[in-house]
Amino acid sequence: MREIILAENSGFCFGVRQALEKTEKQIELNSKRKKIYTFGPLIHNKLVIDDLERKGVSILENIDDACAEDIIIVRSHGESRAFWEETKKKNLNVVDATCPFVSKIHGLVSKASEEGYNVVIIGDENHPEVKGINGWCRGSAIIIDSWEKADKIEKDNLFIVCQTTIKKELLDSIISTLNNGGKRFIVKNTICSATEKRQQDCMTLAKQCDAMVIIGGKNSSNTHKLFEIAKKTCQNSFFVEKIEDLPLHQLSKCNKIGVAAGASTPECVIKEVIAKMSENITEKKEMNMMDLMDDIEKSLRLPRVGEIVSGKVHQVTDKEVIVNMGCKKDGVVPKEEVTLEGDQKLTDLFKEGDEIQAKVIKTDDGDGVILLSKKKLEAGEHWNEINDAYENGTILNVKVVRQVNGGVIAAYKEVTGFIPMSQLSDKFVENAEEFIGQEMDVKVTRVDLKRNRAVFSHKVVLNEEKQRKLAEIWSGLHVDDVVEGTVMRFTDYGAFVDLGGIDGLLHISEISWGKLKHPKEVLQIGDRVKVKILSMNEEKGKISLGLKQTTPEPWSVINENYQVGQVVGGKVVQIKEYGAFIELEPGLDGLVHISEVANKRVSDIAEELQIGQAVEAKILDIDTERKRISLSLKQVSEIGTEEDFDDEADVDDEYDESYDTDVEETETQEEAAVESVEDMPEVTEE
């Protein structure tokens, strides 16, 4: 059974395809019927050149023959620096279709020449590509095409580049010759990788086949090299430019026929040649030929925008990755469409031959190539991650990138979402500027995969974290625990104390064993205090605290601190008709009867004492059962002259009755205060 095999890398290379597509683009856009020229033959293929001529594209040989309105296309071989300077001077409309790999060589030789190297170009001195390269080192390059010529080079300090289509064996032989001659040199292997692969595929296929058909233009340098490679291995090798050149009679005697095509050979010509061989050589090849034709048809189909494509990395530069997708156009992934971290370069992520996937973002970028994006492909995966986070309630880390009306835009990897102003914090945010550039944890509150929209909330995360911490704090607190806290703010009925994330109420009646009009009589904002937990209600979020409970109740230790006859200090806190109350310490008052105020007759105590006045008094009696202390001022110091007192007879009765009344009033006031705390509405910190 006869078989026809097409070499994997056959037909237009990237540079030729780009040049042809740019030319076709100019034809399409030429609504004003301007003259379109290519500066020299666009490619070395007569069929293509004839087709372009029918479409109105002529060949320009001399730049002086062009005018400002003409469109001049620079072919993939490139042109010299002098050409570009001249066209700029004449203000000509030039479309650059130079192969990117050739442009790279221009930059290399230009820099090397400026640094004082002697530039050597390995290639055909009459080839337009070589002429163009030489034009970037002021025409001073040494051009050689054999090891014999290399052996005759007299200069030293060489900088070597190659015509993109030469054979690797030629480069190796020249390097060996220069090494043997003791020359100092730097080599840049600028042979196009596509050329190397094309030649390698041709050689491999030639070893397997009875005959080889090489398709391409007779003026094509790379096609001739393919023919030379095939002829060395397979004697039945034929050079075919058009269908009429096919040696059908000789091919009919072969069982396995290999087909390879030069870089200037259109897919349609390859398809036509294979179809012709299929029709005339054998009738048993129908199935295999159908498969082959399907592959060719597939190669002619272009992917659609949004389609995810696979391909092989053909070339990597600092600015882009060129991908062979098996269709008539190569794909280009610009640097901007790849996620790079830090100082990463494209060459750090991609190597020639790598299999990659990308998303089509443009089927024609204006330069005749398909624009691809790795970022857009990753973005689809990232949107799936966002949707999963929304469904599972998981947390994402985002970066706030810019402010917009009503909130900010935050980036999650390669996609963005919206954070409303109210969801930026658990506090009021007036201006979001302070959040720009910050990273924060968020939860997804809404997602629309069809429109690629998502809404994030940082506030939800903060509130959940706060609730988690509150739960931990609540679990660590118990009634009767003595804990440390910070006084945060005052009210008329008490103070709020922060216990490490939860505020407790320290009622005014629980601050001191004595009487207070306001908490700030004893406390200050920011004071660290130890308080006792009196009650807890986690459901309502309320904790009642006591400060006075952390010290003994004065009457419980009265006998330890006070004895009859002892002189003690205090201050006047209340004045009555029958005497004055002296506070010895908070919660412990003693009564100085009017008869014990001074060593004289006192008719009005207010004339002798004032509220807040510090005094010293002698303890006359301590009644622990009734919680009463009798004091005397006159027995400590003389406040006035001695006089007779007519109304001493009924002192004890009057004292007892009045003191009982005062104590009852005090107890009633304290009970009312406690009831007011219990009935108090829930207080939350705003």
Secondary structure, 3 states (H helix, E strand, C coil): CCEEEECCCCCCCHHHHHHHHHHHHHHHHCCCCCCEEEECCCCCCHHHHHHHHHCCEEEECCHHHCCCCCEEEECCCCCCHHHHHHHHHCCCEEEECCCHHHHHHHHHHHHHHHCCCEEEEECCCCCHHHHHHHCCCCCCCEEECCHHHHHCCCCCCEEEEECCCCCHHHHHHHHHHHHHCCCCEEECCCCCHHHHHHHHHHHHHHHHCCEEEEECCCCCHHHHHHHHHHHHHCCCEEEECCHHHCCHHHHCCCCEEEEEECCCCCHHHHHHHHHHHHHHHCCCCHHHHHHHHHHHHHHHCCCCCCCEEEEEEEEECCCEEEEECCCCCCEEEEHHHCCCCCCCCHHHHCCCCCEEEEEEEECCCCCCCEEEEHHHHHHHHHHHHHHHHHHHCCEEEEEEEEEECCEEEEEECCEEEEEEHHHCCCCCCCCHHHHCCCEEEEEEEEEECCCCEEEEEHHHHHHHHHHHHHHHHHHCCCCCCEEEEEEEEEECCEEEEECCCCEEEEEHHHCCCCCCCCHHHCCCCCCEEEEEEEEEECCCCEEEEECHHHCCCHHHHHHHHCCCCCEEEEEEEEECCCEEEEEEECCEEEEEEHHHCCCCCCCCHHHCCCCCCEEEEEEEEEECCCCEEEEECCCCCCCCCCCCCCCCCCHHHHHHHHHHHHHHHHHHHHHHHHHHHHCCCCCCCC
